[in-house]
């Protein structure tokens, strides 16, 4: 075979080989390219200039495939041969490939020099795609070495070059690079938008690259504090990636180790980091292997290891990472060494390490870590004021970072990034400051997402279609459940659509606006006017403490042990749920009732008895499991008005909100499949002649939302579901499907007062920093001043309807919600209703 026929077949094999490589199939690429090379190895025909040039290109492509397979030495031998054989006009393409290989094995400085040379040599008229490949690879290199502006410039130029070229995979890679550098500068929504833009192209043209995209997306999610979601993304990527020791698999394993560290799973992180290190070393990539070592040392620190050996290892590794051209990673190692030195009491060594190097444009994570390391050092030196100043700088940085996010999911998740800073600030305030200072630190660290101005979710046609399908699928699943069976297909579709909606929310930009922290004297003054006492809880070393504000004064009072309180809360909720609406055998009912009495006594001893509450109204700012305590059931609090607020700031801001013009009267909604909902709605409606009542088929989602906006009072008697795994989709069942927590964020003017009289939608998921998620929390985020809801199941019976009617009658007479609720439930010791908000 000679001449044009040989050339045509070799070109075809080369193109197929390159396509396989671009889809992350290096083994297939190697097989195809070796077949092409064998065709071109005929000495006679290879003397033809065109075939010789083709042979050089096949050699360079084969070199990349071999390096991707881990055959590093063979790959560089092949590119050496290609460079020796290539004509001058083709040298730019060979250098482009050499630059990629150097990048893949972590020789970053060499890679940059070679890629720069390649771009200069390539003709922009005849080789635009090759230039674009160089730019994509150079952008990746800039990202790894922290040169964000340079990476951004290369991505933009690459996209400009590709505007007239049909290169969907290369364009998708440029979009992935865009997402990478957006994540580096902390703009998580922009990063996720870039990854979403790349996904359809990769799914159509290079599906094998989707797991690689998943790894980059996981990094961005970690930058928003959504570590569990990042870990799930990585687990999926690892399940899809080949088992062989590819660079992509090693990188995924390394990122999985970093996610495990963020989750506090040090032993898991060490396993993943060690595995990644071995894979990188087997490929000759000492640069990435060094990053894996750094991850392993960080896991040791999280595990509690504080030894001179760890400090020395971190110092050596920092210098090595700096020499390899990874300044951000070198700074992480420096900060780790400084923290170990501080823990060992070696403050001089810690200070020296902190001063050794600082990157020009550090990542958000590095800046937060530096604030923490400096604060720990200053505290160890006894310079508490300077330590507190460093913690405040870090929390201010976190506040600005949170301002980028429009999603409540990300706003609440971001608290995890500053958890250690918040803990240190609170610990220092408890040890050495007055109660007003402890109060100020609590307000600086607790439920900070409530300070952000709400951002309405998108209302485009595509989002509306997804929501409509979600409601339809949820309605099918609910109908099957009521019929005593399960519609697994509908349930799976619901879960898919919920994930889709949640991911859409992650890409919404924040407005960057938030409310200032309230001052102690302002809260104290409002409490005096309300004749109320506030107890704001925090945890230190497993023990609860309460900051008590009453009569213009404050005190920090030790309370119960967190572990005992947590167990009692869980047991109490389980017991209340067991009794709700059921006729249990006499003996079992007696045992459950006795257990309830025991649990409320335990909680009262831990959470009420330590404090001198007098006879004032009570405002509780909970922490952790205390967010779902049925406070009105506790001895000492029965019959007393109790308000539960996410923070003192939320409570005070709600007190300053004026009522809305009461032109429309209350909205009263009765959902389906409750025996007494319609009767309850009728009883409540009799108290309000101008009320709007939606029952039966009229109680639809659209009708409810249309009437929801701008009301002073909304009462909903409907089945509720608390979705622990996806709390944005906790919901109330209406005639045509669920009204979800997600929907509430789109209401322009939230009702001031909402009563949810059925089920347990007062339950919440409490994230790090006492950030709350759930249906009740969504109402408070949207601007509702007071929410009355159950933290355990509320029975569907005439007694509950009577309690609700009595509550509204008392409130209508002028009693504030917590007092009206206390009076209405005084003779119902098992009614787990709580007033949330501002009282």
RASULKA-V869768 format. One record per residue. RES is the residue in one letter. PSI is psi in radians with two decimals (none if undefined). D_LAST is the distance of its C-alpha to the last C-alpha in Angstrom with 2 decimals. Layout:
RES,PSI,D_LAST / RES,PSI,D_LAST
This chain:
X,2.14,89.42 / X,2.97,89.76 / X,-2.43,88.71 / X,-0.61,86.17 / X,-0.79,85.55 / X,-0.79,84.67 / X,-0.77,82.47 / X,-0.72,80.65 / X,-0.72,79.93 / X,-0.72,78.89 / X,-0.74,76.57 / X,-0.77,74.96 / X,-0.69,74.43 / X,-0.76,73.04 / X,-0.71,70.53 / X,-0.64,69.44 / X,-0.76,69.15 / X,-0.66,66.98 / X,-0.71,64.74 / X,-0.71,64.33 / X,-0.71,63.47 / X,-0.41,60.85 / X,0.18,59.24 / X,0.70,59.13 / X,1.24,62.12 / X,-0.55,64.43 / X,-0.79,66.68 / X,-0.72,67.53 / X,-0.78,67.97 / X,-0.73,70.36 / X,-0.80,72.45 / X,-0.73,72.83 / X,-0.59,73.59 / X,-0.59,76.20 / X,-0.74,77.92 / X,-0.71,78.03 / X,-0.67,79.37 / X,-0.66,82.11 / X,-0.64,83.25 / X,-0.03,83.47 / X,-0.06,85.24 / X,2.07,88.62 / X,-0.66,90.48 / X,-0.92,92.42 / X,-0.47,89.63 / X,-0.26,87.24 / X,-0.31,89.67 / X,2.32,88.62 / X,-0.77,86.29 / X,-0.70,83.65 / X,-0.58,83.50 / X,-0.73,83.38 / X,-0.70,80.35 / X,-0.70,78.71 / X,-0.71,79.52 / X,-0.67,77.78 / X,-0.68,74.63 / X,-0.72,74.79 / X,-0.74,75.17 / X,-0.71,72.06 / X,-0.71,69.96 / X,-0.63,71.33 / X,-0.77,70.51 / X,-0.73,66.81 / X,-0.70,66.81 / X,-0.69,68.44 / X,-0.68,65.95 / X,-0.54,63.07 / X,-0.10,64.79 / X,0.00,64.97 / X,1.21,68.67 / X,-0.84,68.20 / X,-0.77,71.79 / X,-0.69,73.23 / X,-0.79,70.88 / X,-0.54,71.97 / X,-0.72,75.60 / X,-0.74,75.25 / X,-0.51,73.68 / X,-0.78,76.44 / X,-0.74,79.03 / X,-0.72,77.31 / X,-0.60,77.27 / X,-0.58,80.94 / X,-0.33,81.96 / X,2.49,79.79 / X,2.84,81.38 / X,-0.65,80.09 / X,-0.38,78.31 / X,0.00,76.34 / X,-0.57,75.47 / X,-0.69,72.05 / X,-0.73,71.00 / X,-0.74,72.20 / X,-0.62,70.33 / X,-0.76,67.17 / X,-0.66,67.50 / X,-0.71,68.38 / X,-0.72,65.26 / X,-0.77,63.14 / X,-0.74,64.89 / X,-0.65,64.34 / X,-0.75,60.66 / X,-0.49,60.45 / X,0.13,62.04 / X,0.24,59.96 / X,1.35,62.72 / X,-0.74,60.47 / X,-0.78,62.59 / X,-0.74,65.65 / X,-0.74,63.70 / X,-0.77,62.54 / X,-0.76,66.09 / X,-0.74,67.51 / X,-0.67,64.92 / X,-0.75,65.49 / X,-0.72,69.23 / X,-0.77,68.79 / X,-0.67,66.82 / X,-0.68,69.53 / X,-0.45,72.27 / X,2.40,70.73 / X,2.06,71.83 / X,-0.33,68.81 / X,-0.80,70.94 / X,-0.30,72.35 / X,0.81,69.74 / X,-0.65,66.27 / X,-0.68,64.79 / X,-0.69,66.15 / X,-0.72,64.60 / X,-0.70,61.25 / X,-0.73,61.55 / X,-0.75,62.30 / X,-0.70,59.28 / X,-0.80,56.95 / X,-0.67,58.36 / X,-0.62,58.28 / X,-0.74,54.65 / X,-0.73,53.87 / X,-0.80,55.82 / X,-0.68,53.99 / X,-0.74,50.63 / X,-0.56,51.78 / X,0.14,52.91 / X,0.21,49.82 / X,1.37,51.55 / X,-0.75,48.83 / X,-0.72,50.31 / X,-0.70,53.69 / X,-0.76,52.23 / X,-0.74,50.42 / X,-0.73,53.66 / X,-0.71,55.65 / X,-0.75,53.26 / X,-0.74,53.36 / X,-0.69,57.13 / X,-0.81,57.44 / X,-0.62,55.43 / X,-0.78,57.64 / X,-0.63,60.77 / X,-0.04,59.63 / X,-0.60,58.81 / X,0.16,62.29 / X,2.51,62.80 / X,1.40,62.04 / X,1.24,60.43 / X,-0.64,57.14 / X,-0.76,56.93 / X,-0.68,57.58 / X,-0.68,55.03 / X,-0.68,52.44 / X,-0.64,53.29 / X,-0.70,52.74 / X,-0.65,49.28 / X,-0.74,48.54 / X,-0.66,49.69 / X,-0.79,47.40 / X,-0.65,44.46 / X,-0.85,45.72 / X,-0.49,45.80 / X,-0.68,42.43 / X,-0.65,40.97 / X,-0.66,42.88 / X,0.05,41.23 / X,0.08,37.77 / X,1.38,37.30 / X,-0.79,36.32 / X,-0.73,35.53 / X,-0.68,38.96 / X,-0.81,40.65 / X,-0.58,39.29 / X,-0.70,40.34 / X,-0.74,43.82 / X,-0.68,44.06 / X,-0.61,42.99 / X,-0.61,45.72 / X,-0.53,48.30 / X,-0.84,47.52 / X,-0.68,49.21 / X,-0.76,52.38 / X,-0.72,52.58 / X,-0.63,51.92 / X,-0.70,54.82 / X,-0.37,57.28 / X,1.13,56.51 / X,-0.43,54.27 / X,-0.23,55.40 / X,-0.09,53.49 / X,-0.69,50.10 / X,-0.59,49.50 / X,-0.73,50.23 / X,-0.68,47.62 / X,-0.63,45.19 / X,-0.79,45.83 / X,-0.68,45.08 / X,-0.67,41.89 / X,-0.69,40.81 / X,-0.74,41.33 / X,-0.73,39.08 / X,-0.65,36.31 / X,-0.58,36.60 / X,-0.28,36.18 / X,0.11,32.74 / X,0.05,31.82 / X,1.26,32.32 / X,-0.72,34.81 / X,-0.70,34.75 / X,-0.66,35.40 / X,-0.75,38.18 / X,-0.69,39.72 / X,-0.72,39.79 / X,-0.72,41.47 / X,-0.68,44.01 / X,-0.68,44.77 / X,-0.76,45.58 / X,-0.76,47.76 / X,-0.58,49.61 / X,-0.48,50.30 / X,-0.43,51.88 / X,2.59,53.84 / X,2.65,57.40 / X,-0.31,57.98 / X,2.79,60.69 / X,1.14,60.01 / X,2.84,59.11 / X,-0.69,57.33 / X,-0.71,54.48 / X,-0.74,53.98 / X,-0.70,54.16 / X,-0.68,51.60 / X,-0.71,49.23 / X,-0.68,49.71 / X,-0.78,49.07 / X,-0.61,45.81 / X,-0.64,44.82 / X,-0.72,45.43 / X,-0.64,43.19 / X,-0.69,40.38 / X,-0.64,40.92 / X,-0.79,40.59 / X,-0.45,37.23 / X,-0.05,36.20 / X,0.26,37.50 / X,1.34,40.39 / X,-0.73,43.17 / X,-0.70,45.89 / X,-0.76,45.35 / X,-0.72,45.48 / X,-0.70,48.75 / X,-0.84,50.40 / X,-0.71,49.52 / X,-0.74,50.49 / X,-0.72,53.80 / X,-0.80,54.61 / X,-0.74,53.95 / X,-0.80,56.03 / X,-0.67,58.97 / X,-0.77,58.87 / X,-0.73,58.86 / X,-0.64,61.71 / X,-0.38,63.72 / X,0.03,63.52 / X,0.34,64.57 / X,1.50,61.25 / X,-0.42,60.77 / X,-0.96,58.12 / X,-0.57,55.60 / X,-0.63,56.70 / X,-0.64,55.71 / X,-0.64,52.18 / X,-0.68,52.09 / X,-0.74,53.23 / X,-0.74,50.43 / X,-0.67,47.92 / X,-0.70,49.53 / X,-0.67,49.31 / X,-0.66,45.61 / X,-0.66,45.18 / X,-0.71,47.07 / X,-0.79,44.69 / X,-0.59,41.60 / X,-0.23,43.47 / X,0.08,43.61 / X,2.19,47.15 / X,1.52,47.75 / X,2.72,51.52 / X,-0.57,54.11 / X,-0.74,55.55 / X,-0.73,52.32 / X,-0.79,52.12 / X,-0.71,55.79 / X,-0.73,55.39 / X,-0.68,52.48 / X,-0.85,54.53 / X,-0.72,57.55 / X,-0.64,55.53 / X,-0.80,53.85 / X,-0.67,57.31 / X,-0.78,58.53 / X,-0.67,55.64 / X,-0.71,56.22 / X,-0.46,59.89 / X,-0.01,59.12 / X,0.46,57.22 / X,1.34,53.64 / X,-0.64,51.96 / X,-0.75,48.36 / X,-0.63,49.26 / X,-0.69,51.32 / X,-0.67,48.33 / X,-0.77,46.29 / X,-0.70,49.15 / X,-0.81,49.32 / X,-0.65,45.65 / X,-0.80,46.07 / X,-0.74,49.08 / X,-0.72,47.25 / X,-0.63,44.38 / X,-0.79,46.95 / X,-0.76,48.87 / X,-0.79,45.76 / X,-0.52,44.95 / X,0.01,48.58 / X,0.19,48.37 / X,1.22,50.74 / X,-0.59,48.85 / X,-0.78,51.94 / X,-0.68,52.61 / X,-0.79,48.97 / X,-0.70,49.08 / X,-0.67,52.39 / X,-0.63,51.08 / X,-0.49,48.07 / X,-0.10,50.53 / X,-0.68,53.07 / X,2.55,51.80 / X,2.31,48.88 / X,2.70,48.84 / X,-0.79,48.85 / X,1.38,45.94 / X,2.68,44.06 / X,2.88,41.68 / X,-0.76,37.94 / X,-0.73,38.39 / X,-0.68,41.22 / X,-0.71,39.36 / X,-0.71,36.42 / X,-0.66,38.98 / X,-0.75,40.77 / X,-0.72,37.67 / X,-0.79,37.12 / X,-0.72,40.80 / X,-0.74,40.96 / X,-0.75,37.85 / X,-0.72,39.34 / X,-0.83,42.64 / X,-0.64,41.28 / X,-0.70,39.26 / X,-0.53,42.47 / X,-0.08,44.34 / X,0.19,41.90 / X,1.28,40.78 / X,-0.68,37.06 / X,-0.75,36.15 / X,-0.58,38.14 / X,-0.79,36.72 / X,-0.65,33.14 / X,-0.68,34.34 / X,-0.69,35.74 / X,-0.75,32.55 / X,-0.68,30.63 / X,-0.74,33.35 / X,-0.74,32.96 / X,-0.55,29.19 / X,-0.73,29.73 / X,-0.77,32.41 / X,-0.67,30.15 / X,-0.77,27.51 / X,-0.66,30.33 / X,-0.76,31.62 / X,-0.54,28.27 / X,-0.29,28.34 / X,-0.31,31.36 / X,2.28,29.45 / X,-0.27,27.91 / X,2.27,27.16 / X,-0.61,23.84 / X,-0.87,26.25 / X,-0.64,28.18 / X,-0.72,25.34 / X,-0.62,23.84 / X,-0.51,27.38 / X,-0.41,28.45 / X,-0.50,26.59 / X,-0.49,29.44 / X,-0.45,31.91 / X,0.35,30.43 / X,-0.77,29.46 / X,-0.66,32.31 / X,-0.79,31.55 / X,-0.75,27.91 / X,-0.73,29.12 / X,-0.77,31.77 / X,-0.77,29.50 / X,-0.72,27.11 / X,-0.76,30.17 / X,-0.68,31.76 / X,-0.66,28.71 / X,-0.64,28.50 / X,-0.60,32.23 / X,0.15,32.79 / X,3.02,29.79 / X,2.93,27.33 / X,-0.72,23.73 / X,-0.59,22.48 / X,-0.73,24.87 / X,-0.75,23.69 / X,-0.78,20.09 / X,-0.70,21.56 / X,-0.68,23.46 / X,-0.79,20.53 / X,-0.47,18.77 / X,-0.39,22.18 / X,-0.25,22.61 / X,2.27,19.37 / X,0.87,18.14 / X,-0.38,20.19 / X,-0.44,20.48 / X,-0.28,17.01 / X,-0.32,18.73 / X,2.48,21.34 / X,2.28,21.51 / X,2.51,21.67 / X,2.16,25.26 / X,2.42,26.03 / X,2.85,28.41 / X,2.58,31.95 / X,0.60,32.76 / X,2.92,36.52 / X,-0.68,38.71 / X,-0.79,39.34 / X,-0.71,35.67 / X,-0.68,35.21 / X,-0.75,38.20 / X,-0.76,36.87 / X,-0.72,33.52 / X,-0.76,35.48 / X,-0.66,37.68 / X,-0.79,34.79 / X,-0.72,33.23 / X,-0.78,36.69 / X,-0.68,37.40 / X,-0.66,34.07 / X,-0.70,34.87 / X,-0.79,38.30 / X,-0.71,37.00 / X,-0.72,34.50 / X,-0.73,37.31 / X,-0.70,39.56 / X,-0.76,36.98 / X,-0.45,36.55 / X,0.04,40.35 / X,0.34,40.60 / X,-3.09,41.93 / X,2.38,40.93 / X,1.59,41.78 / X,-0.62,42.30 / X,-0.75,43.38 / X,-0.69,40.21 / X,-0.75,38.06 / X,-0.72,40.08 / X,-0.68,39.77 / X,-0.82,35.99 / X,-0.72,35.90 / X,-0.79,38.29 / X,-0.62,36.36 / X,-0.75,33.02 / X,-0.71,34.81 / X,-0.82,36.30 / X,-0.68,33.01 / X,-0.75,31.44 / X,-0.64,34.50 / X,-0.69,34.35 / X,-0.58,30.90 / X,-0.42,32.32 / X,-0.01,34.69 / X,2.29,32.17 / X,2.51,32.28 / X,2.78,29.25 / X,-0.20,28.75 / X,0.07,28.66 / X,2.44,25.76 / X,2.91,22.73 / X,2.57,20.20 / X,2.72,21.20 / X,2.48,19.72 / X,2.72,17.41 / X,2.63,19.13 / X,-0.80,18.54 / X,-0.54,18.97 / X,-0.73,16.38 / X,-0.79,13.63 / X,-0.71,15.20 / X,-0.74,15.34 / X,-0.65,11.71 / X,-0.70,11.00 / X,-0.74,13.83 / X,-0.60,12.64 / X,-0.04,9.35 / X,0.90,11.80 / X,2.75,10.17 / X,2.40,12.18 / X,2.34,11.84 / X,1.99,14.41 / X,2.07,15.52 / X,2.60,18.27 / X,2.90,21.56 / X,2.33,24.92 / X,2.14,28.33 / X,0.76,31.53 / X,0.04,29.96 / X,2.38,27.97 / X,2.51,24.21 / X,2.61,23.09 / X,2.25,19.82 / X,1.94,19.18 / X,2.14,17.58 / X,2.07,16.15 / X,2.43,16.17 / X,0.55,17.88 / X,0.04,18.77 / X,2.88,20.67 / X,2.63,20.54 / X,2.60,22.58 / X,2.12,23.40 / X,2.21,23.86 / X,2.50,25.72 / X,-2.63,24.26 / X,3.08,25.86 / X,2.36,28.08 / X,-0.75,26.55 / X,-0.77,29.30 / X,-0.70,28.77 / X,-0.76,24.99 / X,-0.80,25.58 / X,-0.73,28.20 / X,-0.69,26.15 / X,-0.80,23.24 / X,-0.76,25.86 / X,-0.73,27.73 / X,-0.80,24.76 / X,-0.72,23.70 / X,-0.74,27.39 / X,-0.76,27.82 / X,-0.72,24.87 / X,-0.65,26.26 / X,-0.62,29.71 / X,-0.38,28.78 / X,1.98,26.77 / X,0.33,28.95 / X,2.60,32.15 / X,1.66,34.87 / X,2.70,36.01 / X,2.57,39.20 / X,-0.81,38.71 / X,-0.74,39.53 / X,-0.73,37.30 / X,-0.70,34.34 / X,-0.70,34.93 / X,-0.72,35.07 / X,-0.73,31.82 / X,-0.74,30.06 / X,-0.67,31.58 / X,-0.70,30.44 / X,-0.80,26.80 / X,-0.68,27.08 / X,-0.78,28.72 / X,-0.73,26.19 / X,-0.54,23.13 / X,-0.73,25.29 / X,-0.79,26.11 / X,-0.70,22.51 / X,-0.69,21.58 / X,-0.63,24.64 / X,-0.55,23.79 / X,-0.23,20.03 / X,-0.86,19.28 / X,-0.63,22.67 / X,-0.25,23.34 / X,2.49,20.56 / X,1.67,20.61 / X,-0.19,17.10 / X,-2.56,18.24 / X,0.33,16.23 / X,2.85,13.05 / X,2.73,9.53 / X,2.33,9.56 / X,2.14,8.19 / X,2.22,10.83 / X,1.78,12.52 / X,3.04,15.18 / X,2.49,18.70 / X,-2.21,21.07 / X,-0.27,21.04 / X,-0.25,17.96 / X,-0.35,15.93 / X,0.45,16.97 / X,2.31,16.92 / X,1.44,15.84 / X,-0.62,14.18 / X,-0.22,14.09 / X,-0.23,17.85 / X,2.39,18.79 / X,2.37,20.78 / X,-0.30,19.10 / X,-0.12,15.60 / X,2.22,16.57 / X,-0.05,14.96 / X,2.39,12.44 / X,2.18,8.64 / X,2.27,7.98 / X,2.35,5.65 / X,2.11,8.39 / X,2.47,8.90 / X,-0.57,12.50 / X,2.87,13.00 / X,-0.57,12.00 / X,-0.77,13.27 / X,-0.76,11.03 / X,-0.84,7.86 / X,-0.73,9.81 / X,-0.69,11.31 / X,-0.60,8.35 / X,-0.45,7.61 / X,-0.05,11.30 / X,2.24,11.58 / X,2.59,13.16 / X,2.71,13.12 / X,2.75,16.26 / X,2.23,19.31 / X,0.84,19.05 / X,-0.61,22.70 / X,-0.34,22.65 / X,3.08,20.24 / X,2.75,18.34 / X,2.24,20.04 / X,2.16,20.85 / X,2.33,22.82 / X,2.09,24.84 / X,3.00,26.49 / X,2.88,29.94 / X,0.40,31.23 / X,2.25,28.68 / X,-0.59,30.36 / X,0.14,27.57 / X,-0.79,25.56 / X,-0.74,27.53 / X,-0.71,27.33 / X,-0.77,23.56 / X,-0.72,23.39 / X,-0.73,25.79 / X,-0.77,23.95 / X,-0.69,20.63 / X,-0.53,22.73 / X,-0.43,24.37 / X,-0.28,21.21 / X,1.57,21.24 / X,-0.50,24.85 / X,0.33,24.35 / X,2.76,22.65 / X,2.15,24.36 / X,2.18,25.27 / X,2.02,26.79 / X,2.92,28.66 / X,-2.43,31.82 / X,-0.35,33.47 / X,-0.35,31.38 / X,1.08,28.30 / X,2.92,29.60 / X,-0.83,27.94 / X,-0.74,29.35 / X,-0.69,28.38 / X,-0.81,24.79 / X,-0.63,24.43 / X,-0.62,26.26 / X,-0.20,23.89 / X,-0.71,20.70 / X,2.31,20.75 / X,0.19,19.06 / X,2.61,17.31 / X,-0.64,14.12 / X,2.36,13.90 / X,2.30,15.85 / X,2.19,16.69 / X,2.11,19.14 / X,1.66,21.22 / X,2.66,23.41 / X,2.37,24.90 / X,2.70,23.17 / X,2.15,24.88 / X,2.00,23.60 / X,1.71,26.41 / X,-0.60,26.59 / X,-0.36,29.59 / X,1.28,28.38 / X,-0.36,24.60 / X,-0.25,24.71 / X,0.36,26.28 / X,2.57,23.86 / X,2.88,23.91 / X,2.34,23.50 / X,2.11,26.92 / X,-3.08,27.77 / X,-0.66,31.14 / X,0.31,32.86 / X,-3.01,31.24 / X,2.45,28.06 / X,2.01,25.09 / X,2.75,24.44 / X,-0.63,21.79 / X,-0.68,24.51 / X,-0.53,24.39 / X,-0.49,20.81 / X,-0.23,21.93 / X,0.00,24.35 / X,2.14,22.08 / X,-0.78,22.50 / X,1.87,19.32 / X,2.57,16.46 / X,2.62,14.56 / X,-0.48,11.11 / X,2.07,9.91 / X,2.32,12.10 / X,2.18,13.04 / X,1.79,15.81 / X,-0.05,17.39 / X,2.80,20.44 / X,-2.64,21.74 / X,0.73,19.99 / X,0.07,18.66 / X,-0.13,15.65 / X,2.67,18.41 / X,2.81,19.00 / X,2.23,21.96 / X,2.01,21.38 / X,3.08,24.00 / X,2.47,25.38 / X,0.31,23.06 / X,0.64,20.03 / X,2.29,20.16 / X,2.50,18.49 / X,2.52,20.13 / X,-3.12,19.61 / X,-0.80,18.39 / X,-0.76,14.65 / X,-0.66,15.23 / X,-0.67,17.31 / X,-0.77,14.65 / X,-0.70,12.47 / X,-0.67,15.84 / X,-0.19,16.71 / X,0.02,13.89 / X,2.38,11.41 / X,-0.72,7.89 / X,2.39,6.40 / X,2.22,9.12 / X,2.11,10.11 / X,2.83,13.42 / X,2.43,16.05 / X,-0.09,17.22 / X,3.08,20.51 / X,2.38,22.38 / X,2.25,21.11 / X,2.57,24.26 / X,1.42,25.81 / X,2.96,26.72 / X,-0.51,26.35 / X,-0.79,24.07 / X,-0.72,21.32 / X,-0.68,21.91 / X,-0.72,21.72 / X,-0.76,18.40 / X,-0.69,16.97 / X,-0.74,18.75 / X,-0.70,17.55 / X,-0.85,13.87 / X,-0.63,14.48 / X,-0.76,16.59 / X,-0.74,14.09 / X,-0.67,11.45 / X,-0.43,14.53 / X,-0.05,15.36 / X,-0.05,12.43 / X,2.39,10.04 / X,2.75,6.29 / X,-0.83,5.85 / X,-0.64,5.66 / X,-0.72,8.33 / X,-0.70,10.12 / X,-0.74,10.45 / X,-0.75,11.74 / X,-0.73,14.13 / X,-0.47,15.25 / X,0.17,16.20 / X,-0.69,17.58 / X,0.32,21.13 / X,1.43,20.71 / X,-0.04,21.00 / X,0.18,21.59 / X,1.85,18.70 / X,0.76,17.13 / X,2.48,13.90 / X,2.51,10.83 / X,2.03,7.23 / X,2.57,7.45 / X,-2.04,6.15 / X,0.06,3.80 / X,none,0.00
